[in-house]
């Protein structure tokens, strides 16, 4: 079993979870009301490597 892969998967999941908690969750109701999702959020996700996940 490759434990490095499991650790990397855990790290990516934690990064995504932290990002969502800090950058998406506080605004989700507003974005739902306006039917908008700011492009800046996508750019931040890209910088973290989350767009290719």
PENORMO-V708356 format. One record per residue. N is the residue number from 1. PSI is psi as a letter, one per 20 degrees, with the letter a starting at -180 (none if undefined). OMEGA is omega in whole degrees, 0 to 359 (* if undefined). NEAR is the number of other ideal C-beta (glycine too) atoms within 10 Angstrom. Layout:
n:psi:omega:near
N:PSI:OMEGA:NEAR
N:PSI:OMEGA:NEAR
This chain:
n:psi:omega:near
1:p:181:4
2:o:183:7
3:h:177:7
4:g:179:7
5:g:179:9
6:g:180:10
7:g:178:10
8:g:178:11
9:g:178:11
10:g:181:10
11:g:179:10
12:g:179:14
13:g:180:11
14:g:177:10
15:g:179:15
16:g:180:15
17:g:180:10
18:g:180:11
19:g:181:16
20:g:180:14
21:h:185:10
22:h:191:10
23:i:183:15
24:g:185:14
25:g:182:10
26:i:186:9
27:i:191:14
28:h:180:11
29:g:178:9
30:g:181:9
31:h:177:13
32:g:179:10
33:g:183:8
34:i:183:10
35:k:180:6
36:q:173:10
37:o:188:13
38:p:179:12
39:h:179:8
40:h:179:9
41:g:177:15
42:g:180:12
43:g:178:10
44:g:178:16
45:g:179:19
46:g:179:11
47:h:178:9
48:i:181:14
49:j:183:11
50:i:182:15
51:h:181:11
52:j:183:6
53:none:*:11
